[in-house]
């Protein structure tokens, strides 16, 4: 009697945020305003637009040949940076 090694179940979850996302097969399929370079360009020039795109959709980049989307950590850091900038702009000078 031969024993086969334990195999992990093959779950088919749709993973988002830093994981492979089947929405786009290649980076050229991603709209230009949802690409990472365009996001960062907008983020440092017109932040409200970039944050709107980030809140209402995903930002995509290529990782190891696969199109993936920003994870939760990226979103938190982006929002914290804008809050810091707004706080420094609108806080009274001491």
N, C-alpha and C positions, 0 to 999 in steps of 0.2 A: 504494500500500500504506500503510494508516494504522496507526500504532503506538498501542496503548493504553498508558496509564501503568501502571506496575507496581502491582499491588494486593497488599496484605499478606494472607496466608492468614487465614481466619476460624477461629481455634482456639476450641473450646468447652470450656475448662477450668473446673472448679469452683474458684473462688478463695475463700480464707478469710482472715480477718484484715484488716480495713480495706477489704475489697472487697465488692462486691455479693454477697449470699448469697441464693440462690433458696429457702432454707428458709421464709422468711416474706415474703409479698408486701407487707403493710402493717404498720406499727408496732403497730396495734391487735391483730394476730395474735400478737404476741410475748407470752409469759407475763410477768406483772408482775415476777417475781423475776429475769428475764433482761433487763430494761430498764436503761438506763444510770443513770437517776435512782435506781432501787431499789438497784442495785449500790453506788453511792457512799454512799447512806444507810446500808446495811448495813456497808459498808467502815469507816465512821467510828464505828459503834455496836457492831456485832458482827462484827469482822473475820474470825474463823475461818469463819463461814457464808459471807461474801462470797467469800473465797478458795476455799472448797470449790466454790461455784457457778462461779467463774472457771476452776478446774482441770478440772472435769468437764463443762463446757459453754461456750457462748459468751454474751457480753454484747452486746446490740444497741443501736444508736442510728440516728438518721436523718441522712444526709449528702446534701445536694442532692436531697432527695426520694426517696432510695433507702435501704432498710434495710440496714445494714452491721454487721459484728461487730468487736469489739476486735481489734486486731492484736497481734503478738508484742511490740512495744515497750510497749504498754499493760500487758500481762501482766507483763513484766519490771519495770517501774516499780512496779506494785502490790506485787509480792513483795518488791522491795528496800525499799520503804517499811515494810512489816511487819517485815522482818528488822531494820531500823534501830530501830524502836520496841521490839521484843523485846530487842535488844541493850542499848538504853538503860535498859530496865526491870530487866533481870536482871544488869547489870554491877555489880561492886562500886564503891561510891563512893570517890573518892580524896580 
